[in-house]
Amino acid sequence: MSAIIENTRNGALKRNLLRQMLQANVFKFGEFQLKSGQISPIYIDLRECFGHPQLAMLISEALSKQIESSGTEYSGVLGIPYAALPYASVAAAHFLKKPLLIVRKEAKSYGTKKLIEGLYKPNDCLVLIEDVVTTGGSILDVLRTLHAESLVATDVFCILDREQGGCQKLKDAGVNMHSLLDMNTVLTFLYSTGTITENQWHGIVKALNLEYSSPVKVDICLELENLSSLPYVDNIRSLLAEREALTDSPLNKKLVTLMRRKKSNLCLAIDYTTTDKVLQMIELAGPFVLAVKLHADAIRDFNEEFTSKLTTMANNMDFVIFEDRKFADTGNTTALQLTGIQKIAAWADVVTVHAVQGNDSIGGVFRKFVNDPSYRLKGILLIAQLSTKGSLTALNGYTESAVSIANDNRDVVSGFIAQTRVSACSDLLNWTPGINLDAKSDSVGQQWRGVDQAIDVQQNDIVIVGRGVTSSSEPVQQLKRYRQMAWDALTKNDTSIH
Ligand code: BMP
């Protein structure tokens, strides 16, 4: 399988990079003399990326993700002059939040006369960022300068490996090279999108002395992919038994214990508008579900008798009550809403909360309720990604900020509403809506996908199913179907279950 079609967030990131590069006129065709003297029918002009801020950001983000997932330990980021400096600056300051260092080609003849600018001390380890690696010569020059200052660099991250010996030369010098793209990926993309013909492909491979035998065509459309709907490959679920032991949250302990006992990771979203209908559906669903999710403000005859019956059923049938209120106001107002006309904190085990209001409004208020035994509320789910088309949760940094709020409030936050596994903390549970086995979308923005995609590929824990069950003429059959599929997908590789 070609590296550009892997079904992961990385694969999509690469495809998006190549799509945007193509539009930015990065790939030029003709006769070009390279630095080595070679004549090439293709010139890959990555400097064109500077003119396209969205592309420059995407490159910096991709390099940063690669640095993070490599596990390299480092105290600063150094860009190889000059072409890599913009990416190194954005990666260091915006994505990685690490000091940026710059190495001069010639020392200044005045002032400090330093060759390396930035914050560092002897024996610090740096990661290097480069745009294109051909022979690796510029990186080896920089390494000599770093060594003279007793600085260490073990890993270099580049946008493109031209596969012309650079990787091996760097390896010989003790440096691991990581690249976002290689020539094989670039040529496969260009051939698959019809940008170059088979003859051109052969011409380029011959001129650049590449050792590929024949072109491969893969299915690539030119539309950008929504990265937020694809999994972060580095966040992988851990075993249920481990998580049951690991979590400090009483709510999550209860949820994982319930999951294992009922063999269910299914949450039913009951969006009916009368209490009778809701209670009838719960009567049917109780044995099959881990949780029942409500929108109390959509129930026209909502009253205290209803919540009293609801809590009795939850206690008898062993499920968790989830009120999907999506709180999003000041801490003071949220507290009033939790105890207002619907008295949500008294009957719901868990509620949803938007991350948009920020850390203080979330932690302070919910901690007070969760720690007060007179309320039933035991935890919150932060909304990290919505399932709706065009949701603003896909904006750069939004999901990461929600994860960071969760990390700061681990005693209160039990997990996330998300499309993909968003956090590396395995005890935080990922609940995912937007599931339907028989339809892809409704007419008002909802986007549905299947259970295997959500649990297996995107590494979520709990599926939230609504109309797939509640609009069916045979809800019990559907409950059994979704429960079985979701449980099989969750436990497929879980040796603590089998
Ligand atoms: P359905 O499968 O019928 O679309 O129901 C999904 C449920 O999950 C609804 O109650 C909706 O409010 C909720 N939901 C969602 O669909 N997407 C989100 O991102 C967050 C949600 O809470």
Boltz pocket constraint, residues with backbone or C-beta under 6 A from the ligand:
constraints:
  - pocket:
      binder: B
      contacts: [[A, 269], [A, 271], [A, 324], [A, 385], [A, 386], [A, 387], [A, 388], [A, 417], [A, 433], [A, 434], [A, 435], [A, 436], [A, 446], [A, 464], [A, 465], [A, 466], [A, 467], [A, 468]]
      max_distance: 6.0
